[in-house]
Each structure stands twice: as C-alpha cells, then as structure tokens.
Amino acid sequence: MSAKNGIFFQDGIFTIQSENTSYQMKADKFGYLLHLYYGKKISGTAEFILQYRDRGFSPNPYDAQSDRTYSLDSLPQEFPVRGNGDFRSPAFDVKYKDTSWGLDLRYKSYKIKEGKYSLPDLPAVYSENASADEAFTLEIVLEDSVSKVQVKLLYGLLAKLDIITRSAIVTNLGEETFTIEKLQAACLDFASGNYDFIKFYGRHAMERSAERSHIGHTSQVIASRRGMSSHQYSPLMIVCKEEAGENSGSAWGLSFAYSGGFKGEAEKDQFDATRVQLGLQDEMFSYPLKKGESFYSPEVIMTYSPCGIGQVSRNFHKCISDHVCRGKFRDKTRPVLLNSWEANYFTISKDSILKLAQDAKELGIEMLVMDDGWFGKRDDDNSGLGDWVINEKKIGCSLKELVEKVNLLGLKFGIWFEPEMVNEDSDLYRAHPDWALIFKGKKPVRGRNQLVLDYSRPEVVDEIFKQMCRVLDSANIEYVKWDFNRSINDVYSYAEGIENQGKVLFDFVKGCYSLAERLTSRYPNILFEGCSGGGGRFDAGMMYYTPQIWCSDNTDAVDRTRIQYGTSFGFPASTVGSHVSIVPNHQTGRVCPMKTRGTVAMAGTFGYELDLAKISDEEKEEIKSQVKDYKKYASLIRFGDYYRLSNPFTDQTASWVFIAKDKSEALVSCVLLEMHGNMTNIFVQIHGLESGRLYKDEKTGQVYPSEVLEEVGLPVTEQPQQYQSYVWHLTRV
C-alpha cells in the first residue's frame, strides 16, 4: 500500500491517507464492512486487529454456518445496524411497513473521485481546488438484498488538513415505504485501549463548558431534543487517550455540521472495545422513504492528532474558517460594530440610533447595528414577530432615510431579524395560524412569548424571504444579525398531505438552510451573523451560511473567558461574535476593567454593546486604543494558530495566544481570575513558538528564548489586580 496522500483500495481494504493520519476499513469475505484503524499514518494494514473466537451469547450470521467464532457483536463495525447480530448501539435503523425492524447491509461496490463531495440542500465542507487541497471522495455502496435498502457511505478527504468527513445517502430500491428511525453519520470502533470523552455542556448565557470523563462500561450520551443544536450541548465531541493533554497524546475530534437535533454516544462494550457515534437525534425522528427516494445525512467532520487536543482544535479551526465558511467576508477583517441592544433594548428611535452612531464614529467604530424593536408592533417581546415591516411611526422616518443619515456620518448600517419566529399578536399569524408549529387541538407551549414558524413548508419560507427582501432592498444594509430565540416544542405541521410528523424537524432545518442560501446568494455584500439567544445554534452547519455567530448572550468578560475557552475546542476565533459591554455587566453584575473587556472581545470578531453616552472619557480613550489594536492585530487573529495556554475553569488565569503561521509573531493574552494576599508569581507558558529562536516584546524590548517561554513562561511584571488583563505582542528576532 502506498504511503502517499489519497484514497486506495487493495485486497478488500480501503485506506484513506492524509498528511499525518490513516483511516482503514475492510469489506470481508461475507461482505460486511469492518473498521480497522484510525490514527497515526501507516504504510501497511491493520487487518491483524480482527480477533475471532467463540463469544457464547454473541450470535453468528447464517453465512458463517458452523463457525461460531465470527460475530458482528464482537468485531469492529464501520456502519453498525440493528438486526445483524450486533447488539451494541446501531448507527442506522429502519422500520418497515409491517412495523418490523432489521437490516443486513452487505458491500456491493465503491468509487474514488477527485474532489470533495457536496450535499444537496445541506452544508458541507468544500474544496475550492481539489489538487491543491489534495481533496478526494470515497463512496462505498452497501445494500440489503431483501429489504432493498441501499446506503452509500461518503468519505471526504482534505489530506493537507488531516480532515475526513462522513455522510450517508439512504435510498429505497424496493416497492414499499420504510422509515429511517436512526442515522448516525459517523461511527468509530476502537478495538482496544482506554479513552476519555470531552463534551461541551451548558445553558443559555453559559455555553460550551468543557467536561472530561472516562469512557467506561456505561453509555454516555450528549444530545439536543430542542430542534436546534442548543445551549445545553454542542454537536462537538473529542475522544482521547487517558494520558492525552493539550500538546501530547492521541486525540480524535468529531463535529456535526448540522443545526438541528443531534445525538452523540460513547460506550465501552463487554469486550473492552469502545464505540463512538455522532449524528441525527433519533427522538421525534421517523423519516419515510418511498420507492426511489433518497435521504442525505448531514455530515460529520473528523480529525485526528497524535500531538494532543490542541492540534485537533487547530485542524478544526483551519477546516471551518477556510472550507466551511464562505463568501466575501470569510477572509476579510470584519467591521468593528456597535449593537444597539444593551443601549436601547426595545425603545429605539431615529434620534437614539443617530446619537449612538455619532458617538460611535468619534471613537473609530465602523458600523451601527439596530437590534430588536424596529418592525411591526414591537415595543416588547409579546408582538410583532412575523411582520417584517419598518415601523416608521415609532422610528420617526423611513428605513432608507435612517440608513442614509447613518452612512453620512461615515458608518455602515446593520439590522436584526428573527426569521423563524412569529407572535400570536401579528398580522402574519392572524392570516395564517396554521403556519406555526402547534399540536393539533392543543394550546401551544410558548417560549419568550412566541411561536415557531413551520419551515418544513416551502410557502412559509417563501413569505419570510419576500418580507426580508423588501426590507433589505429598501436601504443600504450591510449586516444582518439572524436570531432564533426559543427551542421547538410543539412538533406538528399542518402541511397538506404530510404522511409522517417524524420528518418535520429535519425538514424545518432544511427550510432554514434554504432561506439562508437564498439570502446569502442574493446579498453577497451583506455580512450575516448567526445568533440563537447567543450560542444556541453555534455549529458548523450555520457557519456555512453565517461566517460569524454571536457566541453567547453573556457579555461578562470573566464568564466569556470560559465560554470562549470551550468554544475554541472546535471553532475558530473568526466565527466567535464577541463584544465589549457595560459594567456592572447586565447578565452577572460583575465589574471588570474596560481593558479586560476589550482583551476578551478581541479573541473574537470584536465589537461593542453599550451606551457610549454613559461611559467616562477615560473609557472612551480606551475604546479608541482598542479599535486601533484590533485593526493592527486582526490578520494575526484571523490567520494565526490558536493555542489554549490555561484552563479558566481550574487555573488562576485565562490565557491564550495567536501565533503566525510562519512563527514570526505572537499575540499573547492573559486575564487574572483570582486574587489572594501576598500573590504568588504569575507566569504564562507559551506553546507553539519556533524552537531555538528569540522573541522580543514589542512594548518593552525584552528578549526571551522560546524554550524558556514554553518551559517557565512569560512573567506578569505589573502589579496583579483581579480581572486585570495583560497583552504582549512578541516578534521573532
């Protein structure tokens, strides 16, 4: 077998080779597809890991005849299904017309193509230059000869990034309709070893807290049943060897490029093998396929590193920033913006917006965003959603006039929408009450006094698209904040002819993607930012349409160090919407220095969310300085490699660094989280610098050997103060 990058097939064994990793599976003599290996790059095969012995209560396929040593219950599977003798958690399950279950998928054929596959109507990793990226696609066809269920397993390779993606296409080749009851896009079976499971849990205003646990003989499940990827769990998983840390040891990452319900599983089985899966949430999911119809699974992005968890993160960062995010703003420095929400809430007017714009201009801010409250009958959150028409009486002028006045001040203009939502007190709901997701014959469960529109119906998406276009066409709008402020509870569609309510949630997400694709295609010069009460829909799927997402409604700088720390495990800083807000903070009441708030926000897209008329002259000067610094370091933040230098949940500081690809410069940031009497010395250990080189502090001129910075650390020489931040710009001598 060749050790060069690419996809190869020889003697029944498929090998996917990236720059530093190998992935192997085997179509065996019975046609079952067995998983062999995913790890460090190899030049041979891992077929020897397959162990055959009589396992007693582990059943044997009929083809094995009297051979009781062959059981799928004990062999590592590539795409495990229910009904073939494997009693572990399946990746795929269907129910037939007679309500029976059971699959027997066998290998039929394969194709290897240059270039990365795409998925119709779904987000997916892309390659702009297949040859330069060393991008390939492997398609493996499996079929059940009796039920006529066909599955095409798709594997996409971006070899230089050590990225492998997985998806599946399910097709009904038979006469009778069946329903897909479970579909996990990715499954990894580890034949031996002890592993830890890192997941990212949370809640509204405190998302993506990293938690690490041992994978033992129990099932660990992370999931969202909320119709969106959720604040409670992120569709991101990292599995690593017990001894693995930030900068050493084997680690595997899986990220689901999907914005709806998901399910991730990790479990050690009876024979000490470990199975890890990630894909669609199977609760409230039952998707019918008629004769000839196909279902495309959203994809899972996978990566492996033998050099620690930090490299897994950097692989994800590069993939998402360059091969998931799209459009004009993917590689551009985003404008420094001021959002009106925490300054005005719902009480916006022409005068209040223009006052914010004037104050912003004087401080070097580049864009003013008018948040909630500008449309329909909207003075609180009880009415107006669904009526996307400017309330000229409330604002005091047309949108066109307001935007022109802001533009004349030298600022760009942005606006807020919540397209999937509707209030009962709205013209849209009064005209089309059946367009909302409400259980038949029952009063709805409200969230934030609003209901969810049925985006599984194209006519509903069409109406909102028309409304939004009328607004966006009426003025020079250059930014849209797209919000989604509740979970989906009442899953019932009144669509004509719907045969199974179990398809509604999946089709809802596809409807959301349809609207996003249409809007971003029609308005390529508008910067779209995603949002869902902050981080409730922070996933690689939405990043395909919105290159940045409001990371959390919590703008407290100390909490944000923890939220952004967890977020960094799977997502690049360029996607992290992060703003400086007022103190005492509106969410926590905490008081942090303006400098610290700026330091933390600069580890994201950077902006402001406060009333500039209510801050001191000293703080205004600090803002001017921050804006200049952000513009100076924006390229390093966007294109540099990100290293976590501490754990803000357990350590005295929150510390991180952006390092240029060529190691020529580094931007080091540190926030002091704890203060004690007679403080100990504080050092920030810096990883990722070029070995054997000297680095100079731009501000002081002090020169440091890179090895000392890594082993001992950069000393904090200023007098420590709680919540104070420290920033160093180092250049290679």
C-alpha positions in Angstrom: 0.0 0.0 0.0 1.3 3.5 -0.9 2.0 5.9 1.9 1.2 9.0 -0.2 -1.9 11.0 0.5 -5.2 9.9 -1.1 -7.7 7.0 -1.1 -6.7 3.5 -2.0 -8.4 0.1 -2.4 -6.5 -3.2 -2.4 -7.5 -6.8 -1.4 -10.8 -5.7 0.1 -9.1 -3.0 2.3 -9.9 0.7 1.9 -7.2 3.2 3.1 -7.7 6.9 3.5 -4.3 8.7 3.9 -3.9 12.3 5.0 -0.8 14.2 5.7 -0.4 12.7 9.2 -3.2 10.1 9.6 -4.5 6.9 8.2 -8.1 5.5 8.2 -8.7 1.9 7.2 -11.7 -0.5 6.8 -12.2 -3.9 5.2 -15.0 -5.4 3.2 -14.6 -9.0 4.4 -15.5 -12.4 2.8 -19.1 -12.1 3.8 -19.5 -8.6 2.6 -19.6 -6.9 6.0 -17.7 -3.6 6.3 -15.4 -3.8 9.3 -13.5 -0.9 10.8 -9.8 -1.4 11.2 -7.9 1.7 12.2 -7.9 5.5 12.5 -4.7 7.1 13.8 -1.1 7.9 13.0 -0.2 7.5 9.4 0.8 3.9 8.5 2.3 2.2 5.4 0.8 -1.3 6.0 -2.5 -2.7 7.0 -4.2 -3.1 10.4 -6.2 -6.2 9.4 -4.5 -8.2 12.2 -6.5 -6.4 14.8 -9.6 -8.5 13.9 -9.9 -11.2 16.5 -12.2 -14.2 16.0 -13.3 -16.5 18.9 -16.5 -18.1 20.2 -18.2 -15.5 22.3 -21.1 -17.6 23.6 -24.1 -15.3 23.5 -22.8 -13.3 20.6 -24.8 -14.6 17.6 -23.3 -15.6 14.2 -24.6 -14.7 10.8 -26.1 -17.5 8.8 -23.3 -17.3 6.2 -20.8 -18.3 8.8 -22.5 -21.7 9.0 -20.9 -23.7 11.9 -18.2 -21.1 12.5 -19.1 -19.7 15.9 -16.0 -17.5 16.1 -17.5 -15.0 13.6 -19.9 -12.5 15.2 -20.6 -8.9 14.4 -21.3 -8.4 18.1 -17.6 -8.5 18.8 -16.0 -7.2 15.6 -15.4 -3.5 15.0 -18.0 -2.1 12.6 -17.8 0.7 10.1 -21.5 1.3 9.9 -23.3 -0.8 12.5 -27.0 -1.6 12.0 -29.8 -3.2 14.0 -30.7 -6.7 13.2 -27.4 -8.4 12.0 -26.3 -9.7 15.4 -24.5 -6.6 16.8 -26.3 -5.7 20.0 -24.3 -2.5 20.6 -25.8 0.9 19.7 -26.5 1.0 15.9 -25.7 3.9 13.7 -28.6 3.0 11.3 -32.0 1.7 11.9 -35.2 1.4 9.8 -38.8 0.4 10.4 -40.8 -1.4 7.6 -44.4 -1.1 6.7 -45.3 -4.1 8.9 -43.6 -2.3 11.8 -40.7 -4.8 11.9 -37.0 -3.9 12.2 -33.8 -5.5 10.9 -31.1 -4.8 8.4 -28.4 -6.9 6.7 -26.2 -4.5 4.8 -23.5 -6.0 2.6 -20.8 -4.4 0.5 -21.6 -4.0 -3.2 -19.2 -1.5 -4.8 -17.1 1.6 -4.4 -15.9 4.7 -6.3 -13.0 7.0 -5.7 -13.2 10.5 -7.1 -11.1 13.6 -7.1 -12.6 16.5 -5.2 -14.8 16.7 -2.1 -18.4 15.6 -2.4 -21.2 18.1 -1.7 -24.7 17.5 -0.2 -27.8 18.9 -1.8 -29.6 21.5 0.4 -27.2 20.8 3.3 -24.0 22.5 4.4 -20.8 20.6 3.8 -17.0 21.0 3.8 -15.9 22.2 0.4 -12.6 22.3 -1.5 -12.0 25.2 -3.9 -9.0 23.5 -5.5 -9.1 19.7 -5.3 -5.5 19.3 -6.4 -4.0 21.9 -4.1 -6.0 20.7 -1.1 -5.5 17.0 -2.0 -9.2 16.5 -1.8 -10.9 13.2 -2.6 -14.2 11.4 -2.2 -14.7 7.7 -1.4 -18.2 6.3 -2.0 -18.9 2.8 -0.6 -22.3 1.1 -1.5 -24.0 -1.2 0.9 -27.3 -3.0 0.2 -29.8 -5.2 2.0 -30.8 -7.7 -0.7 -34.2 -8.5 0.9 -35.5 -5.1 2.0 -33.8 -3.2 -0.8 -32.4 -0.6 1.5 -29.3 0.9 0.0 -26.7 3.0 1.8 -23.9 5.0 0.1 -21.3 5.8 2.7 -19.5 9.0 1.7 -16.0 9.9 2.9 -14.4 13.2 2.0 -10.7 13.8 2.5 -8.8 17.1 2.8 -5.4 15.5 3.1 -3.3 18.5 4.0 -5.6 19.4 6.9 -5.9 15.9 8.3 -9.7 16.2 7.8 -12.0 13.3 6.9 -15.8 13.9 6.6 -18.5 11.3 6.7 -22.1 11.3 5.4 -24.6 8.7 4.2 -27.2 8.5 1.4 -30.1 6.1 2.2 -32.1 5.1 -0.9 -35.3 2.9 -1.1 -34.7 0.5 -4.0 -37.8 -1.5 -3.1 -41.5 -1.2 -3.6 -42.7 -0.4 -0.1 -42.1 2.7 2.0 -39.9 2.3 5.1 -38.9 4.9 7.7 -35.5 5.8 8.9 -35.6 5.6 12.7 -31.9 6.4 13.4 -29.0 7.6 11.3 -25.6 8.5 12.7 -23.2 9.9 10.1 -20.1 8.7 11.8 -19.1 5.7 14.0 -15.7 4.9 15.3 -15.0 1.5 16.8 -11.7 1.2 18.8 -10.7 -2.4 19.3 -8.7 -1.7 22.5 -7.5 1.0 24.8 -8.8 3.4 27.5 -10.2 6.6 26.4 -11.7 9.9 27.8 -14.7 11.7 26.4 -14.7 15.5 26.2 -18.1 17.1 25.7 -19.3 20.7 25.9 -22.3 21.3 28.1 -24.0 24.4 29.3 -27.1 26.6 29.4 -28.3 29.9 28.0 -25.7 32.5 28.8 -23.1 29.9 29.9 -22.5 27.7 26.8 -19.9 25.1 25.9 -18.2 24.3 29.2 -15.7 21.6 28.6 -16.1 18.4 30.7 -13.8 15.4 30.5 -14.9 11.9 31.7 -13.6 8.4 31.4 -15.4 6.1 28.9 -16.3 3.1 30.9 -18.9 0.3 30.7 -21.8 2.6 30.5 -23.4 4.7 27.7 -22.6 8.4 27.7 -24.9 10.4 25.6 -24.9 14.1 24.6 -27.9 15.3 22.7 -30.3 18.1 21.8 -34.1 17.4 21.7 -34.7 21.2 21.2 -34.9 21.4 17.4 -31.6 23.3 17.3 -28.1 22.3 18.2 -28.8 24.0 21.6 -27.1 25.9 24.5 -27.2 22.6 26.6 -24.8 20.5 24.4 -22.6 21.3 21.5 -22.6 18.9 18.5 -18.9 18.5 19.1 -17.0 15.6 20.7 -13.4 14.9 21.4 -12.2 11.4 22.3 -8.6 11.0 23.6 -6.3 8.6 25.2 -6.3 8.8 29.0 -2.8 10.4 29.1 -3.5 12.9 26.3 -3.2 16.6 27.1 -3.2 19.9 25.1 0.2 19.2 23.5 0.7 15.5 23.6 -1.2 12.2 23.1 -3.7 10.8 20.7 -7.0 12.6 20.2 -9.9 12.4 17.8 -12.4 15.1 17.1 -15.9 14.8 15.7 -18.0 17.9 14.8 -21.6 17.6 13.3 -22.2 20.2 10.6 -25.9 20.4 11.4 -28.1 23.0 13.2 -30.9 20.8 14.5 -31.3 18.0 17.0 -28.3 15.6 17.3 -27.1 12.7 19.3 -23.5 11.7 20.3 -22.7 8.4 22.1 -19.6 6.9 23.7 -19.5 3.5 25.3 -17.1 0.7 26.2 -18.6 -2.7 25.4 -18.4 -6.2 27.1 -15.1 -6.9 25.4 -13.5 -3.6 26.2 -13.9 -2.2 22.8 -15.1 1.5 22.5 -17.7 2.8 20.2 -18.2 6.5 19.5 -21.0 7.8 17.3 -22.4 11.2 16.2 -25.4 12.1 14.0 -29.1 12.9 14.0 -31.2 12.8 17.1 -33.4 9.8 16.8 -36.1 11.0 19.2 -39.0 12.7 17.2 -37.3 11.5 14.0 -39.0 9.0 11.8 -38.3 9.8 8.1 -40.3 8.0 5.4 -38.7 7.0 2.1 -41.0 5.9 -0.7 -39.8 3.9 -3.7 -36.9 5.6 -5.4 -36.5 8.3 -2.8 -33.2 9.1 -1.1 -32.2 10.8 2.2 -29.0 12.6 2.7 -27.5 12.7 6.1 -25.7 15.8 7.3 -22.0 15.3 7.6 -19.6 14.8 10.5 -16.2 16.4 10.3 -13.5 14.3 11.8 -9.8 14.8 12.6 -7.1 13.0 14.5 -3.9 14.2 16.0 -1.1 12.3 17.8 0.1 15.6 19.2 -2.6 16.4 21.6 -6.1 18.0 21.9 -4.8 21.4 20.9 -3.8 20.2 17.4 -7.3 18.7 17.0 -8.7 22.2 17.6 -6.4 23.8 15.1 -7.3 21.2 12.5 -11.0 22.1 13.1 -10.2 25.9 13.0 -8.5 25.7 9.6 -11.2 23.5 8.1 -14.1 25.6 9.3 -12.5 29.0 8.6 -11.3 28.1 5.1 -13.6 25.2 4.0 -16.9 25.7 5.7 -17.3 29.5 6.0 -18.0 31.0 2.6 -18.4 34.4 0.8 -16.9 37.8 0.7 -16.3 38.1 4.5 -14.6 34.7 5.0 -11.1 36.2 4.9 -11.8 39.8 5.5 -11.4 41.8 8.7 -14.9 42.3 10.0 -16.1 45.8 10.7 -15.9 46.9 14.4 -19.6 47.4 15.2 -21.8 48.8 17.9 -25.0 47.0 18.6 -28.0 49.0 20.0 -29.5 46.2 22.2 -27.9 46.9 25.6 -28.1 50.7 25.0 -31.8 50.9 23.9 -33.4 47.5 24.2 -36.9 47.9 22.5 -37.0 51.7 22.9 -35.3 52.6 19.7 -35.9 55.7 17.5 -34.3 57.7 14.8 -32.8 60.1 17.5 -31.4 57.2 19.7 -29.9 55.4 16.7 -28.3 58.6 15.3 -26.9 59.5 18.8 -25.3 56.1 19.1 -23.9 56.4 15.6 -22.4 59.8 16.2 -20.8 58.6 19.5 -19.5 55.5 17.7 -18.0 57.5 14.8 -16.0 59.6 17.3 -14.4 56.5 18.8 -13.4 54.8 15.5 -16.3 52.3 15.4 -17.3 51.4 11.8 -20.8 50.0 11.9 -24.1 50.7 13.8 -26.5 47.8 14.2 -30.2 48.4 15.0 -31.3 45.4 17.1 -34.8 44.2 18.0 -37.7 46.7 18.1 -37.7 48.4 14.7 -40.6 46.4 13.0 -44.3 45.8 13.1 -46.0 46.4 16.5 -42.9 45.7 18.6 -42.4 47.5 21.9 -41.7 44.3 23.9 -41.4 40.6 23.1 -45.2 39.9 23.0 -45.9 41.0 19.5 -44.7 41.8 16.0 -42.6 38.8 15.0 -43.5 37.7 11.5 -44.3 41.3 10.4 -41.0 42.4 8.9 -42.1 45.9 8.0 -40.3 49.0 9.3 -42.4 50.8 12.0 -41.9 54.3 10.6 -44.2 55.9 13.2 -42.0 54.5 16.0 -38.7 55.2 14.3 -39.7 58.6 13.1 -38.7 58.1 9.4 -38.3 55.5 6.7 -35.5 52.9 6.9 -33.9 54.4 3.8 -33.7 57.8 5.5 -32.3 56.5 8.7 -29.6 54.4 6.9 -28.6 57.4 4.8 -28.2 59.5 7.8 -26.0 56.9 9.5 -24.0 56.5 6.3 -23.4 60.2 6.1 -21.8 60.0 9.5 -19.3 57.6 7.9 -20.8 54.3 9.5 -22.1 51.2 7.9 -25.6 50.0 9.0 -26.8 46.7 10.2 -30.2 45.3 11.3 -31.7 42.4 13.4 -34.1 39.7 12.2 -35.7 36.6 13.8 -37.0 34.9 10.7 -38.2 31.6 12.0 -40.4 33.1 14.7 -43.9 34.5 15.0 -46.0 36.2 17.7 -49.7 35.4 18.0 -50.2 39.2 18.1 -49.0 39.7 14.5 -50.7 40.2 11.1 -48.9 37.1 9.8 -50.3 34.8 12.5 -53.8 36.2 12.2 -53.7 35.5 8.5 -52.0 32.1 8.7 -52.3 30.5 12.2 -51.6 27.1 10.6 -48.2 28.3 9.6 -47.0 28.0 13.2 -45.9 24.7 14.8 -48.7 23.9 17.2 -50.0 20.5 18.3 -53.4 19.9 16.8 -56.3 20.8 19.2 -53.9 21.9 22.0 -52.8 25.3 23.3 -49.2 25.9 22.3 -46.2 25.9 24.7 -44.7 29.4 24.3 -41.1 30.4 24.6 -40.3 34.0 25.0 -44.0 34.7 24.3 -43.5 33.5 20.7 -44.1 30.5 18.4 -42.0 28.8 15.7 -43.0 29.1 12.1 -43.3 25.8 10.2 -40.2 26.0 7.9 -40.8 22.5 6.7 -43.3 24.2 4.4 -41.8 26.0 1.4 -44.6 28.5 1.2 -43.8 29.7 4.7 -40.1 30.2 3.9 -41.1 32.0 0.6 -43.2 34.5 2.5 -40.5 35.4 5.0 -37.9 35.6 2.2 -40.2 38.1 0.4 -40.6 40.2 3.6 -36.9 40.3 4.3 -36.0 41.1 0.7 -38.4 44.1 0.8 -36.5 45.4 3.9 -33.0 44.7 2.6 -33.8 46.2 -0.8 -35.1 49.4 0.7 -31.9 50.7 2.2 -28.1 50.3 2.2 -28.0 47.5 4.8 -24.5 45.8 5.1 -25.0 43.5 8.1 -27.8 41.2 9.3 -28.0 39.6 12.8 -30.1 36.5 12.4 -31.6 35.4 15.7 -33.5 32.3 16.9 -34.8 32.8 20.5 -36.6 29.7 21.5 -36.5 25.9 21.3 -39.0 23.9 19.3 -41.5 22.1 21.5 -44.8 21.6 19.5 -43.7 19.5 16.6 -46.8 19.3 14.4 -47.2 20.5 10.8 -50.5 21.3 9.1 -48.9 20.9 5.7 -51.3 19.3 3.2 -50.5 15.7 2.5 -47.9 15.2 5.3 -47.7 11.5 6.0 -45.4 11.4 9.0 -44.8 14.1 11.6 -41.4 12.5 12.3 -39.9 14.3 9.3 -40.9 17.8 10.4 -37.9 18.7 12.5 -35.4 17.7 9.8 -37.3 19.4 7.1 -37.5 22.5 9.3 -33.8 22.8 9.5 -33.5 22.3 5.7 -36.1 25.1 5.3 -33.8 27.3 7.5 -30.9 26.5 5.3 -32.9 27.2 2.2 -33.7 30.7 3.4 -30.1 31.2 4.4 -28.8 30.1 1.0 -31.3 32.3 -0.9 -30.4 35.4 1.2 -26.7 35.0 1.1 -26.8 34.4 -2.6 -28.9 37.4 -3.3 -27.0 39.7 -0.9 -23.3 38.6 -1.2 -22.2 42.0 0.1 -24.1 41.7 3.4 -22.3 40.2 6.4 -24.7 37.7 8.1 -24.1 36.9 11.7 -26.0 33.9 13.3 -27.5 34.0 16.7 -29.8 31.9 18.9 -30.1 33.7 22.3 -26.3 33.8 21.8 -24.9 30.3 21.4 -28.0 28.1 21.0 -27.2 27.5 17.3 -23.4 27.7 17.3 -22.4 24.9 15.0 -20.5 24.2 11.7 -23.8 23.9 9.8 -24.8 27.6 10.4 -21.2 28.7 9.7 -21.7 27.5 6.2 -24.1 30.5 5.8 -23.0 32.9 8.5 -19.2 33.2 8.9 -19.7 34.5 12.5 -22.2 33.7 15.2 -23.0 35.6 18.4 -21.2 33.3 20.9 -23.3 34.0 23.9 -25.8 36.5 25.3 -23.5 36.7 28.3 -21.1 39.6 27.7 -19.4 39.4 31.1 -15.7 39.2 30.4 -14.8 36.7 33.0 -17.6 34.3 32.0 -16.7 34.9 28.4 -13.1 33.6 29.0 -14.7 30.3 30.0 -17.4 30.3 27.2 -14.8 31.2 24.6 -12.3 28.6 26.0 -14.9 25.8 25.5 -15.8 27.2 22.1 -12.2 27.1 21.0 -12.0 23.3 21.1 -13.9 23.1 17.8 -14.4 26.6 16.3 -12.0 29.3 15.2 -11.9 32.8 16.7 -13.1 34.3 13.3 -16.6 32.7 14.0 -16.9 34.0 17.5 -19.1 37.0 17.9 -17.7 38.9 21.0 -18.4 42.4 22.3 -17.4 44.8 25.0 -20.4 45.7 27.2 -21.1 48.0 30.1 -20.3 47.4 33.8 -21.8 46.4 36.1 -22.5 43.7 33.5 -26.2 43.3 32.6 -26.0 39.5 33.0 -23.8 39.0 36.1 -23.4 42.4 37.7 -19.7 41.9 37.7 -17.3 44.8 37.2 -14.3 44.3 35.0 -11.8 46.9 33.6 -12.5 48.2 30.1 -9.1 46.9 29.1 -10.0 43.4 30.1 -13.4 43.5 28.3 -11.5 44.6 25.2 -8.9 41.8 25.5 -11.5 39.1 25.8 -13.6 40.5 22.9 -10.6 40.7 20.7 -10.3 36.9 20.8 -13.4 37.0 18.5 -14.9 39.3 15.9 -14.8 42.3 18.2 -17.4 45.0 18.7 -19.4 46.9 21.4 -22.8 46.6 23.0 -23.3 49.5 25.3 -24.5 53.1 25.5 -21.5 55.2 24.7 -23.1 58.3 26.3 -22.9 56.7 29.7 -19.2 55.9 29.8 -16.3 58.0 31.1 -13.9 60.0 29.0 -11.1 57.6 30.1 -13.1 54.6 28.9 -13.7 56.4 25.5 -10.0 56.8 25.1 -9.5 53.1 25.9 -12.1 52.2 23.2 -10.1 54.3 20.6 -7.0 52.4 21.6 -8.8 49.0 21.4 -10.1 49.7 17.9 -6.6 50.6 16.7 -5.2 47.5 18.3 -7.8 45.3 16.8 -7.2 46.6 13.3 -3.4 46.1 13.9 -3.8 42.5 15.0 -6.9 41.4 13.0 -4.9 39.5 10.4 -2.9 37.6 13.1 -6.1 36.8 14.9 -7.8 35.6 11.7 -5.0 33.6 10.1 -2.8 32.7 13.1 -2.8 29.4 15.0 -4.7 29.5 18.3 -3.2 27.8 21.4 -5.0 27.5 24.8 -2.4 28.2 27.5 -4.5 27.7 30.6 -7.9 26.3 31.7 -10.0 29.2 33.1 -12.3 26.7 35.0 -9.4 25.5 37.2 -6.4 27.9 36.8 -5.6 31.3 38.2 -5.6 32.8 34.8 -7.3 32.6 31.4 -4.5 32.7 28.9 -4.3 32.2 25.1 -2.1 33.0 22.2 -2.4 33.6 18.4 0.8 32.6 16.6 1.5 33.5 12.9 1.7 30.5 10.6 5.4 31.2 10.0 6.0 31.7 13.7 7.2 35.3 13.1 4.9 36.9 15.7 2.6 36.1 18.5 -0.2 37.9 20.4 -0.4 36.6 24.0 -3.4 37.5 26.2 -3.9 36.8 29.9 -6.8 37.6 32.3 -6.2 37.2 36.0 -9.2 35.4 37.5 -8.2 35.2 41.2 -6.6 37.5 43.7 -5.1 36.4 47.0 -3.0 38.1 49.7 0.7 38.3 49.0 0.2 36.9 45.5 2.5 34.3 44.0 4.4 35.0 40.8 2.4 34.6 37.6 3.9 33.1 34.5 2.2 32.4 31.2 3.7 29.4 29.5 3.6 29.8 25.7 3.4 26.8 23.4 3.7 26.9 19.6 6.7 29.3 19.1 9.6 28.3 16.9 12.2 26.3 18.8 15.7 27.7 19.2 14.6 31.3 18.4 14.5 34.5 20.4 11.3 36.6 20.7 11.1 40.3 21.5 8.3 42.1 23.4 7.2 44.9 21.2 6.4 47.2 24.1 9.4 46.7 26.4 12.1 45.5 24.1 12.8 42.5 26.4 14.1 39.4 24.5 13.1 35.9 25.5 14.3 32.4 24.4 11.4 30.4 23.1 12.3 27.4 25.2 12.2 29.4 28.4 8.8 30.9 27.4 7.5 27.3 26.9 9.0 25.7 30.0 8.9 28.6 32.5 6.7 31.2 31.0 6.3 34.9 30.4 6.2 36.7 33.7 3.5 39.2 34.6 5.6 42.0 36.0 2.8 44.5 36.6 1.1 44.7 40.0 -1.6 42.0 39.9 -5.2 43.1 40.1 -8.3 40.9 40.0 -9.8 40.7 36.5 -6.9 42.7 35.0 -5.7 41.7 31.6 -2.2 41.6 30.2 -1.3 41.5 26.5 2.1 41.0 24.8 3.0 41.3 21.1 6.1 39.2 20.5 8.1 39.3 17.3 10.8 36.8 16.3 14.3 38.3 16.4 
